[in-house]
Amino acid sequence: MNIQSMLRYSPQEGDIIMHTDGSYHVIKAELRQGTMTVSAMHHINGTDPVEVQLNIPKVRASMIQGKQFLVRKSDESG
């Protein structure tokens, strides 16, 4: 994923945002127009998942910095 696509990232249901420490978020719903947060389940090793609200601009910045990366079942861009 290049920087331009990271800046345009819009979460889809089922996306997984991996962190470099091994924890991850699973997106529960797609981003709605006019909102900056999306509901997700935060999974940390050894604990039960917790529902959180992800701030998408912060996720995009973390992706660019290399602290997080996207895992998606299929790539719709071709």
PyMOL Python script that loads the backbone (N, CA, C, O; Angstrom):
from pymol import cmd

cmd.read_pdbstr("""\
ATOM      1  N   MET A   1       0.855  -1.170   0.000  1.00  0.00           N
ATOM      2  CA  MET A   1       0.000   0.000   0.000  1.00  0.00           C
ATOM      3  C   MET A   1       0.904   1.237   0.000  1.00  0.00           C
ATOM      4  O   MET A   1       1.767   1.388   0.865  1.00  0.00           O
ATOM      5  N   ASN A   2       0.694   2.113  -0.975  1.00  0.00           N
ATOM      6  CA  ASN A   2       1.515   3.327  -1.041  1.00  0.00           C
ATOM      7  C   ASN A   2       0.897   4.440  -0.188  1.00  0.00           C
ATOM      8  O   ASN A   2      -0.209   4.294   0.332  1.00  0.00           O
ATOM      9  N   ILE A   3       1.615   5.539  -0.054  1.00  0.00           N
ATOM     10  CA  ILE A   3       1.179   6.627   0.821  1.00  0.00           C
ATOM     11  C   ILE A   3      -0.152   7.217   0.362  1.00  0.00           C
ATOM     12  O   ILE A   3      -0.999   7.540   1.194  1.00  0.00           O
ATOM     13  N   GLN A   4      -0.348   7.362  -0.937  1.00  0.00           N
ATOM     14  CA  GLN A   4      -1.616   7.935  -1.427  1.00  0.00           C
ATOM     15  C   GLN A   4      -2.809   7.065  -1.035  1.00  0.00           C
ATOM     16  O   GLN A   4      -3.846   7.587  -0.625  1.00  0.00           O
ATOM     17  N   SER A   5      -2.673   5.747  -1.157  1.00  0.00           N
ATOM     18  CA  SER A   5      -3.792   4.878  -0.786  1.00  0.00           C
ATOM     19  C   SER A   5      -3.981   4.843   0.728  1.00  0.00           C
ATOM     20  O   SER A   5      -5.101   4.648   1.200  1.00  0.00           O
ATOM     21  N   MET A   6      -2.907   5.028   1.499  1.00  0.00           N
ATOM     22  CA  MET A   6      -3.038   5.122   2.963  1.00  0.00           C
ATOM     23  C   MET A   6      -3.822   6.369   3.355  1.00  0.00           C
ATOM     24  O   MET A   6      -4.649   6.328   4.266  1.00  0.00           O
ATOM     25  N   LEU A   7      -3.559   7.481   2.663  1.00  0.00           N
ATOM     26  CA  LEU A   7      -4.267   8.724   2.960  1.00  0.00           C
ATOM     27  C   LEU A   7      -5.749   8.633   2.622  1.00  0.00           C
ATOM     28  O   LEU A   7      -6.567   9.323   3.230  1.00  0.00           O
ATOM     29  N   ARG A   8      -6.105   7.780   1.648  1.00  0.00           N
ATOM     30  CA  ARG A   8      -7.500   7.617   1.233  1.00  0.00           C
ATOM     31  C   ARG A   8      -8.173   6.419   1.891  1.00  0.00           C
ATOM     32  O   ARG A   8      -9.326   6.120   1.578  1.00  0.00           O
ATOM     33  N   TYR A   9      -7.482   5.727   2.793  1.00  0.00           N
ATOM     34  CA  TYR A   9      -8.032   4.503   3.394  1.00  0.00           C
ATOM     35  C   TYR A   9      -9.383   4.762   4.048  1.00  0.00           C
ATOM     36  O   TYR A   9      -9.531   5.665   4.872  1.00  0.00           O
ATOM     37  N   SER A  10     -10.356   3.957   3.667  1.00  0.00           N
ATOM     38  CA  SER A  10     -11.688   3.992   4.257  1.00  0.00           C
ATOM     39  C   SER A  10     -12.007   2.582   4.738  1.00  0.00           C
ATOM     40  O   SER A  10     -12.102   1.670   3.916  1.00  0.00           O
ATOM     41  N   PRO A  11     -12.175   2.375   6.041  1.00  0.00           N
ATOM     42  CA  PRO A  11     -12.365   1.029   6.577  1.00  0.00           C
ATOM     43  C   PRO A  11     -13.613   0.345   6.045  1.00  0.00           C
ATOM     44  O   PRO A  11     -14.655   0.969   5.845  1.00  0.00           O
ATOM     45  N   GLN A  12     -13.477  -0.945   5.824  1.00  0.00           N
ATOM     46  CA  GLN A  12     -14.603  -1.780   5.425  1.00  0.00           C
ATOM     47  C   GLN A  12     -14.813  -2.829   6.501  1.00  0.00           C
ATOM     48  O   GLN A  12     -13.875  -3.195   7.210  1.00  0.00           O
ATOM     49  N   GLU A  13     -16.035  -3.312   6.625  1.00  0.00           N
ATOM     50  CA  GLU A  13     -16.336  -4.323   7.630  1.00  0.00           C
ATOM     51  C   GLU A  13     -15.452  -5.548   7.403  1.00  0.00           C
ATOM     52  O   GLU A  13     -15.359  -6.053   6.284  1.00  0.00           O
ATOM     53  N   GLY A  14     -14.811  -6.019   8.458  1.00  0.00           N
ATOM     54  CA  GLY A  14     -13.944  -7.188   8.375  1.00  0.00           C
ATOM     55  C   GLY A  14     -12.472  -6.870   8.190  1.00  0.00           C
ATOM     56  O   GLY A  14     -11.636  -7.766   8.302  1.00  0.00           O
ATOM     57  N   ASP A  15     -12.129  -5.610   7.908  1.00  0.00           N
ATOM     58  CA  ASP A  15     -10.717  -5.225   7.807  1.00  0.00           C
ATOM     59  C   ASP A  15     -10.027  -5.475   9.145  1.00  0.00           C
ATOM     60  O   ASP A  15     -10.639  -5.348  10.205  1.00  0.00           O
ATOM     61  N   ILE A  16      -8.759  -5.827   9.081  1.00  0.00           N
ATOM     62  CA  ILE A  16      -7.959  -6.023  10.280  1.00  0.00           C
ATOM     63  C   ILE A  16      -6.803  -5.034  10.242  1.00  0.00           C
ATOM     64  O   ILE A  16      -6.038  -4.997   9.278  1.00  0.00           O
ATOM     65  N   ILE A  17      -6.681  -4.240  11.286  1.00  0.00           N
ATOM     66  CA  ILE A  17      -5.579  -3.294  11.430  1.00  0.00           C
ATOM     67  C   ILE A  17      -4.589  -3.906  12.415  1.00  0.00           C
ATOM     68  O   ILE A  17      -4.859  -3.970  13.614  1.00  0.00           O
ATOM     69  N   MET A  18      -3.447  -4.353  11.908  1.00  0.00           N
ATOM     70  CA  MET A  18      -2.423  -4.984  12.749  1.00  0.00           C
ATOM     71  C   MET A  18      -1.490  -3.924  13.312  1.00  0.00           C
ATOM     72  O   MET A  18      -1.161  -2.949  12.637  1.00  0.00           O
ATOM     73  N   HIS A  19      -1.069  -4.122  14.550  1.00  0.00           N
ATOM     74  CA  HIS A  19      -0.090  -3.259  15.204  1.00  0.00           C
ATOM     75  C   HIS A  19       1.234  -4.005  15.256  1.00  0.00           C
ATOM     76  O   HIS A  19       1.253  -5.235  15.208  1.00  0.00           O
ATOM     77  N   THR A  20       2.330  -3.285  15.353  1.00  0.00           N
ATOM     78  CA  THR A  20       3.643  -3.913  15.382  1.00  0.00           C
ATOM     79  C   THR A  20       3.877  -4.725  16.660  1.00  0.00           C
ATOM     80  O   THR A  20       4.782  -5.559  16.695  1.00  0.00           O
ATOM     81  N   ASP A  21       3.075  -4.497  17.715  1.00  0.00           N
ATOM     82  CA  ASP A  21       3.229  -5.262  18.959  1.00  0.00           C
ATOM     83  C   ASP A  21       2.441  -6.565  18.961  1.00  0.00           C
ATOM     84  O   ASP A  21       2.474  -7.299  19.949  1.00  0.00           O
ATOM     85  N   GLY A  22       1.726  -6.872  17.863  1.00  0.00           N
ATOM     86  CA  GLY A  22       0.966  -8.107  17.751  1.00  0.00           C
ATOM     87  C   GLY A  22      -0.512  -7.961  18.043  1.00  0.00           C
ATOM     88  O   GLY A  22      -1.284  -8.867  17.729  1.00  0.00           O
ATOM     89  N   SER A  23      -0.934  -6.858  18.630  1.00  0.00           N
ATOM     90  CA  SER A  23      -2.362  -6.642  18.858  1.00  0.00           C
ATOM     91  C   SER A  23      -2.999  -6.189  17.540  1.00  0.00           C
ATOM     92  O   SER A  23      -2.301  -5.785  16.609  1.00  0.00           O
ATOM     93  N   TYR A  24      -4.327  -6.262  17.474  1.00  0.00           N
ATOM     94  CA  TYR A  24      -5.007  -5.863  16.232  1.00  0.00           C
ATOM     95  C   TYR A  24      -6.440  -5.425  16.502  1.00  0.00           C
ATOM     96  O   TYR A  24      -7.032  -5.758  17.528  1.00  0.00           O
ATOM     97  N   HIS A  25      -6.984  -4.663  15.541  1.00  0.00           N
ATOM     98  CA  HIS A  25      -8.381  -4.232  15.556  1.00  0.00           C
ATOM     99  C   HIS A  25      -9.104  -4.919  14.401  1.00  0.00           C
ATOM    100  O   HIS A  25      -8.554  -5.045  13.307  1.00  0.00           O
ATOM    101  N   VAL A  26     -10.332  -5.362  14.642  1.00  0.00           N
ATOM    102  CA  VAL A  26     -11.189  -5.892  13.587  1.00  0.00           C
ATOM    103  C   VAL A  26     -12.337  -4.900  13.418  1.00  0.00           C
ATOM    104  O   VAL A  26     -13.097  -4.656  14.354  1.00  0.00           O
ATOM    105  N   ILE A  27     -12.456  -4.333  12.225  1.00  0.00           N
ATOM    106  CA  ILE A  27     -13.493  -3.329  11.943  1.00  0.00           C
ATOM    107  C   ILE A  27     -14.861  -4.003  11.923  1.00  0.00           C
ATOM    108  O   ILE A  27     -15.047  -5.021  11.256  1.00  0.00           O
ATOM    109  N   LYS A  28     -15.822  -3.429  12.661  1.00  0.00           N
ATOM    110  CA  LYS A  28     -17.170  -3.993  12.749  1.00  0.00           C
ATOM    111  C   LYS A  28     -18.153  -3.365  11.762  1.00  0.00           C
ATOM    112  O   LYS A  28     -19.146  -3.997  11.404  1.00  0.00           O
ATOM    113  N   ALA A  29     -17.897  -2.140  11.319  1.00  0.00           N
ATOM    114  CA  ALA A  29     -18.824  -1.453  10.415  1.00  0.00           C
ATOM    115  C   ALA A  29     -18.032  -0.513   9.518  1.00  0.00           C
ATOM    116  O   ALA A  29     -16.956  -0.044   9.890  1.00  0.00           O
ATOM    117  N   GLU A  30     -18.569  -0.245   8.343  1.00  0.00           N
ATOM    118  CA  GLU A  30     -17.897   0.665   7.416  1.00  0.00           C
ATOM    119  C   GLU A  30     -18.002   2.104   7.903  1.00  0.00           C
ATOM    120  O   GLU A  30     -18.920   2.460   8.642  1.00  0.00           O
ATOM    121  N   LEU A  31     -17.051   2.919   7.480  1.00  0.00           N
ATOM    122  CA  LEU A  31     -17.036   4.340   7.819  1.00  0.00           C
ATOM    123  C   LEU A  31     -18.198   5.041   7.122  1.00  0.00           C
ATOM    124  O   LEU A  31     -18.381   4.900   5.913  1.00  0.00           O
ATOM    125  N   ARG A  32     -18.979   5.795   7.888  1.00  0.00           N
ATOM    126  CA  ARG A  32     -20.089   6.562   7.310  1.00  0.00           C
ATOM    127  C   ARG A  32     -19.607   7.962   6.977  1.00  0.00           C
ATOM    128  O   ARG A  32     -18.732   8.507   7.650  1.00  0.00           O
ATOM    129  N   GLN A  33     -20.178   8.534   5.942  1.00  0.00           N
ATOM    130  CA  GLN A  33     -19.807   9.882   5.528  1.00  0.00           C
ATOM    131  C   GLN A  33     -20.109  10.870   6.650  1.00  0.00           C
ATOM    132  O   GLN A  33     -21.180  10.828   7.256  1.00  0.00           O
ATOM    133  N   GLY A  34     -19.158  11.755   6.918  1.00  0.00           N
ATOM    134  CA  GLY A  34     -19.338  12.779   7.939  1.00  0.00           C
ATOM    135  C   GLY A  34     -18.848  12.380   9.318  1.00  0.00           C
ATOM    136  O   GLY A  34     -18.895  13.186  10.247  1.00  0.00           O
ATOM    137  N   THR A  35     -18.375  11.139   9.467  1.00  0.00           N
ATOM    138  CA  THR A  35     -17.840  10.708  10.761  1.00  0.00           C
ATOM    139  C   THR A  35     -16.345  10.447  10.633  1.00  0.00           C
ATOM    140  O   THR A  35     -15.847  10.161   9.544  1.00  0.00           O
ATOM    141  N   MET A  36     -15.633  10.546  11.753  1.00  0.00           N
ATOM    142  CA  MET A  36     -14.185  10.312  11.751  1.00  0.00           C
ATOM    143  C   MET A  36     -13.811   9.068  12.539  1.00  0.00           C
ATOM    144  O   MET A  36     -12.636   8.709  12.614  1.00  0.00           O
ATOM    145  N   THR A  37     -14.814   8.401  13.134  1.00  0.00           N
ATOM    146  CA  THR A  37     -14.538   7.200  13.917  1.00  0.00           C
ATOM    147  C   THR A  37     -15.364   6.034  13.395  1.00  0.00           C
ATOM    148  O   THR A  37     -16.387   6.209  12.733  1.00  0.00           O
ATOM    149  N   VAL A  38     -14.882   4.832  13.720  1.00  0.00           N
ATOM    150  CA  VAL A  38     -15.580   3.617  13.329  1.00  0.00           C
ATOM    151  C   VAL A  38     -15.463   2.618  14.479  1.00  0.00           C
ATOM    152  O   VAL A  38     -14.469   2.613  15.205  1.00  0.00           O
ATOM    153  N   SER A  39     -16.478   1.780  14.641  1.00  0.00           N
ATOM    154  CA  SER A  39     -16.501   0.787  15.706  1.00  0.00           C
ATOM    155  C   SER A  39     -15.609  -0.400  15.330  1.00  0.00           C
ATOM    156  O   SER A  39     -15.623  -0.871  14.193  1.00  0.00           O
ATOM    157  N   ALA A  40     -14.834  -0.872  16.314  1.00  0.00           N
ATOM    158  CA  ALA A  40     -13.938  -1.997  16.078  1.00  0.00           C
ATOM    159  C   ALA A  40     -13.752  -2.785  17.365  1.00  0.00           C
ATOM    160  O   ALA A  40     -13.999  -2.281  18.461  1.00  0.00           O
ATOM    161  N   MET A  41     -13.311  -4.031  17.214  1.00  0.00           N
ATOM    162  CA  MET A  41     -12.950  -4.865  18.360  1.00  0.00           C
ATOM    163  C   MET A  41     -11.432  -4.878  18.458  1.00  0.00           C
ATOM    164  O   MET A  41     -10.745  -5.189  17.485  1.00  0.00           O
ATOM    165  N   HIS A  42     -10.900  -4.535  19.650  1.00  0.00           N
ATOM    166  CA  HIS A  42      -9.461  -4.510  19.874  1.00  0.00           C
ATOM    167  C   HIS A  42      -9.048  -5.813  20.544  1.00  0.00           C
ATOM    168  O   HIS A  42      -9.503  -6.126  21.644  1.00  0.00           O
ATOM    169  N   HIS A  43      -8.183  -6.571  19.875  1.00  0.00           N
ATOM    170  CA  HIS A  43      -7.702  -7.855  20.376  1.00  0.00           C
ATOM    171  C   HIS A  43      -6.258  -7.698  20.837  1.00  0.00           C
ATOM    172  O   HIS A  43      -5.397  -7.252  20.078  1.00  0.00           O
ATOM    173  N   ILE A  44      -6.006  -8.068  22.086  1.00  0.00           N
ATOM    174  CA  ILE A  44      -4.659  -8.049  22.652  1.00  0.00           C
ATOM    175  C   ILE A  44      -4.368  -9.463  23.135  1.00  0.00           C
ATOM    176  O   ILE A  44      -5.245 -10.119  23.699  1.00  0.00           O
ATOM    177  N   ASN A  45      -3.168  -9.929  22.923  1.00  0.00           N
ATOM    178  CA  ASN A  45      -2.800 -11.284  23.335  1.00  0.00           C
ATOM    179  C   ASN A  45      -3.098 -11.522  24.812  1.00  0.00           C
ATOM    180  O   ASN A  45      -2.686 -10.750  25.677  1.00  0.00           O
ATOM    181  N   GLY A  46      -3.829 -12.613  25.082  1.00  0.00           N
ATOM    182  CA  GLY A  46      -4.087 -13.004  26.458  1.00  0.00           C
ATOM    183  C   GLY A  46      -5.277 -12.354  27.128  1.00  0.00           C
ATOM    184  O   GLY A  46      -5.537 -12.626  28.300  1.00  0.00           O
ATOM    185  N   THR A  47      -6.011 -11.505  26.425  1.00  0.00           N
ATOM    186  CA  THR A  47      -7.187 -10.859  27.021  1.00  0.00           C
ATOM    187  C   THR A  47      -8.385 -10.987  26.094  1.00  0.00           C
ATOM    188  O   THR A  47      -8.239 -11.324  24.919  1.00  0.00           O
ATOM    189  N   ASP A  48      -9.564 -10.717  26.626  1.00  0.00           N
ATOM    190  CA  ASP A  48     -10.782 -10.743  25.818  1.00  0.00           C
ATOM    191  C   ASP A  48     -10.839  -9.497  24.934  1.00  0.00           C
ATOM    192  O   ASP A  48     -10.352  -8.439  25.332  1.00  0.00           O
ATOM    193  N   PRO A  49     -11.436  -9.610  23.720  1.00  0.00           N
ATOM    194  CA  PRO A  49     -11.579  -8.436  22.853  1.00  0.00           C
ATOM    195  C   PRO A  49     -12.450  -7.361  23.502  1.00  0.00           C
ATOM    196  O   PRO A  49     -13.391  -7.663  24.236  1.00  0.00           O
ATOM    197  N   VAL A  50     -12.118  -6.109  23.218  1.00  0.00           N
ATOM    198  CA  VAL A  50     -12.838  -4.964  23.763  1.00  0.00           C
ATOM    199  C   VAL A  50     -13.316  -4.101  22.601  1.00  0.00           C
ATOM    200  O   VAL A  50     -12.561  -3.848  21.662  1.00  0.00           O
ATOM    201  N   GLU A  51     -14.579  -3.645  22.662  1.00  0.00           N
ATOM    202  CA  GLU A  51     -15.091  -2.769  21.612  1.00  0.00           C
ATOM    203  C   GLU A  51     -14.572  -1.351  21.832  1.00  0.00           C
ATOM    204  O   GLU A  51     -14.642  -0.815  22.938  1.00  0.00           O
ATOM    205  N   VAL A  52     -14.044  -0.747  20.752  1.00  0.00           N
ATOM    206  CA  VAL A  52     -13.487   0.607  20.811  1.00  0.00           C
ATOM    207  C   VAL A  52     -13.947   1.404  19.597  1.00  0.00           C
ATOM    208  O   VAL A  52     -14.454   0.840  18.628  1.00  0.00           O
ATOM    209  N   GLN A  53     -13.767   2.705  19.658  1.00  0.00           N
ATOM    210  CA  GLN A  53     -14.002   3.589  18.523  1.00  0.00           C
ATOM    211  C   GLN A  53     -12.639   4.007  17.970  1.00  0.00           C
ATOM    212  O   GLN A  53     -11.843   4.618  18.683  1.00  0.00           O
ATOM    213  N   LEU A  54     -12.365   3.682  16.708  1.00  0.00           N
ATOM    214  CA  LEU A  54     -11.096   4.036  16.091  1.00  0.00           C
ATOM    215  C   LEU A  54     -11.203   5.380  15.395  1.00  0.00           C
ATOM    216  O   LEU A  54     -12.149   5.619  14.644  1.00  0.00           O
ATOM    217  N   ASN A  55     -10.249   6.250  15.636  1.00  0.00           N
ATOM    218  CA  ASN A  55     -10.162   7.534  14.962  1.00  0.00           C
ATOM    219  C   ASN A  55      -9.406   7.292  13.647  1.00  0.00           C
ATOM    220  O   ASN A  55      -8.203   7.031  13.671  1.00  0.00           O
ATOM    221  N   ILE A  56     -10.082   7.374  12.524  1.00  0.00           N
ATOM    222  CA  ILE A  56      -9.503   7.003  11.232  1.00  0.00           C
ATOM    223  C   ILE A  56      -8.338   7.905  10.816  1.00  0.00           C
ATOM    224  O   ILE A  56      -7.357   7.373  10.296  1.00  0.00           O
ATOM    225  N   PRO A  57      -8.371   9.228  11.005  1.00  0.00           N
ATOM    226  CA  PRO A  57      -7.186  10.026  10.668  1.00  0.00           C
ATOM    227  C   PRO A  57      -5.938   9.577  11.435  1.00  0.00           C
ATOM    228  O   PRO A  57      -4.839   9.596  10.880  1.00  0.00           O
ATOM    229  N   LYS A  58      -6.090   9.176  12.695  1.00  0.00           N
ATOM    230  CA  LYS A  58      -4.945   8.685  13.464  1.00  0.00           C
ATOM    231  C   LYS A  58      -4.456   7.343  12.926  1.00  0.00           C
ATOM    232  O   LYS A  58      -3.253   7.086  12.895  1.00  0.00           O
ATOM    233  N   VAL A  59      -5.391   6.483  12.498  1.00  0.00           N
ATOM    234  CA  VAL A  59      -5.013   5.195  11.911  1.00  0.00           C
ATOM    235  C   VAL A  59      -4.217   5.425  10.631  1.00  0.00           C
ATOM    236  O   VAL A  59      -3.200   4.770  10.404  1.00  0.00           O
ATOM    237  N   ARG A  60      -4.676   6.352   9.797  1.00  0.00           N
ATOM    238  CA  ARG A  60      -3.952   6.657   8.550  1.00  0.00           C
ATOM    239  C   ARG A  60      -2.538   7.139   8.845  1.00  0.00           C
ATOM    240  O   ARG A  60      -1.588   6.713   8.188  1.00  0.00           O
ATOM    241  N   ALA A  61      -2.391   8.031   9.836  1.00  0.00           N
ATOM    242  CA  ALA A  61      -1.066   8.542  10.203  1.00  0.00           C
ATOM    243  C   ALA A  61      -0.170   7.415  10.713  1.00  0.00           C
ATOM    244  O   ALA A  61       1.014   7.368  10.379  1.00  0.00           O
ATOM    245  N   SER A  62      -0.722   6.509  11.514  1.00  0.00           N
ATOM    246  CA  SER A  62       0.061   5.385  12.032  1.00  0.00           C
ATOM    247  C   SER A  62       0.482   4.439  10.909  1.00  0.00           C
ATOM    248  O   SER A  62       1.573   3.870  10.952  1.00  0.00           O
ATOM    249  N   MET A  63      -0.378   4.269   9.903  1.00  0.00           N
ATOM    250  CA  MET A  63      -0.022   3.428   8.749  1.00  0.00           C
ATOM    251  C   MET A  63       1.167   4.033   8.002  1.00  0.00           C
ATOM    252  O   MET A  63       2.089   3.315   7.613  1.00  0.00           O
ATOM    253  N   ILE A  64       1.146   5.334   7.804  1.00  0.00           N
ATOM    254  CA  ILE A  64       2.229   6.014   7.096  1.00  0.00           C
ATOM    255  C   ILE A  64       3.528   5.898   7.892  1.00  0.00           C
ATOM    256  O   ILE A  64       4.599   5.746   7.306  1.00  0.00           O
ATOM    257  N   GLN A  65       3.441   5.968   9.216  1.00  0.00           N
ATOM    258  CA  GLN A  65       4.623   5.870  10.072  1.00  0.00           C
ATOM    259  C   GLN A  65       5.128   4.437  10.211  1.00  0.00           C
ATOM    260  O   GLN A  65       6.216   4.217  10.745  1.00  0.00           O
ATOM    261  N   GLY A  66       4.353   3.458   9.740  1.00  0.00           N
ATOM    262  CA  GLY A  66       4.765   2.066   9.824  1.00  0.00           C
ATOM    263  C   GLY A  66       4.429   1.395  11.142  1.00  0.00           C
ATOM    264  O   GLY A  66       4.945   0.314  11.426  1.00  0.00           O
ATOM    265  N   LYS A  67       3.580   2.006  11.952  1.00  0.00           N
ATOM    266  CA  LYS A  67       3.202   1.436  13.250  1.00  0.00           C
ATOM    267  C   LYS A  67       2.017   0.477  13.137  1.00  0.00           C
ATOM    268  O   LYS A  67       1.817  -0.375  14.004  1.00  0.00           O
ATOM    269  N   GLN A  68       1.237   0.617  12.074  1.00  0.00           N
ATOM    270  CA  GLN A  68       0.072  -0.236  11.831  1.00  0.00           C
ATOM    271  C   GLN A  68       0.029  -0.575  10.346  1.00  0.00           C
ATOM    272  O   GLN A  68       0.562   0.159   9.513  1.00  0.00           O
ATOM    273  N   PHE A  69      -0.622  -1.716  10.021  1.00  0.00           N
ATOM    274  CA  PHE A  69      -0.811  -2.040   8.620  1.00  0.00           C
ATOM    275  C   PHE A  69      -2.130  -2.775   8.432  1.00  0.00           C
ATOM    276  O   PHE A  69      -2.669  -3.365   9.368  1.00  0.00           O
ATOM    277  N   LEU A  70      -2.638  -2.728   7.210  1.00  0.00           N
ATOM    278  CA  LEU A  70      -3.950  -3.261   6.872  1.00  0.00           C
ATOM    279  C   LEU A  70      -3.846  -4.698   6.389  1.00  0.00           C
ATOM    280  O   LEU A  70      -2.968  -5.044   5.599  1.00  0.00           O
ATOM    281  N   VAL A  71      -4.764  -5.532   6.883  1.00  0.00           N
ATOM    282  CA  VAL A  71      -4.936  -6.894   6.374  1.00  0.00           C
ATOM    283  C   VAL A  71      -6.369  -6.983   5.891  1.00  0.00           C
ATOM    284  O   VAL A  71      -7.304  -6.726   6.649  1.00  0.00           O
ATOM    285  N   ARG A  72      -6.542  -7.347   4.626  1.00  0.00           N
ATOM    286  CA  ARG A  72      -7.881  -7.418   4.032  1.00  0.00           C
ATOM    287  C   ARG A  72      -7.991  -8.741   3.280  1.00  0.00           C
ATOM    288  O   ARG A  72      -7.034  -9.159   2.628  1.00  0.00           O
ATOM    289  N   LYS A  73      -9.144  -9.406   3.360  1.00  0.00           N
ATOM    290  CA  LYS A  73      -9.310 -10.706   2.707  1.00  0.00           C
ATOM    291  C   LYS A  73      -9.132 -10.626   1.203  1.00  0.00           C
ATOM    292  O   LYS A  73      -8.529 -11.517   0.605  1.00  0.00           O
ATOM    293  N   SER A  74      -9.644  -9.580   0.582  1.00  0.00           N
ATOM    294  CA  SER A  74      -9.511  -9.445  -0.870  1.00  0.00           C
ATOM    295  C   SER A  74      -9.182  -8.010  -1.215  1.00  0.00           C
ATOM    296  O   SER A  74      -9.579  -7.079  -0.514  1.00  0.00           O
ATOM    297  N   ASP A  75      -8.458  -7.843  -2.297  1.00  0.00           N
ATOM    298  CA  ASP A  75      -8.083  -6.506  -2.766  1.00  0.00           C
ATOM    299  C   ASP A  75      -8.974  -6.164  -3.949  1.00  0.00           C
ATOM    300  O   ASP A  75      -8.881  -6.796  -5.001  1.00  0.00           O
ATOM    301  N   GLU A  76      -9.837  -5.166  -3.783  1.00  0.00           N
ATOM    302  CA  GLU A  76     -10.790  -4.819  -4.829  1.00  0.00           C
ATOM    303  C   GLU A  76     -10.183  -3.951  -5.923  1.00  0.00           C
ATOM    304  O   GLU A  76     -10.839  -3.683  -6.929  1.00  0.00           O
ATOM    305  N   SER A  77      -8.936  -3.504  -5.744  1.00  0.00           N
ATOM    306  CA  SER A  77      -8.336  -2.605  -6.733  1.00  0.00           C
ATOM    307  C   SER A  77      -7.853  -3.350  -7.973  1.00  0.00           C
ATOM    308  O   SER A  77      -7.422  -2.716  -8.937  1.00  0.00           O
ATOM    309  N   GLY A  78      -7.914  -4.666  -7.972  1.00  0.00           N
ATOM    310  CA  GLY A  78      -7.546  -5.413  -9.156  1.00  0.00           C
ATOM    311  C   GLY A  78      -6.396  -6.244  -8.908  1.00  0.00           C
ATOM    312  O   GLY A  78      -5.941  -6.952  -9.806  1.00  0.00           O
TER     313      GLY A  78
END
""", "prot")
cmd.dss("prot")
cmd.show_as("cartoon", "prot")
cmd.util.cbc("prot")
cmd.orient("prot")
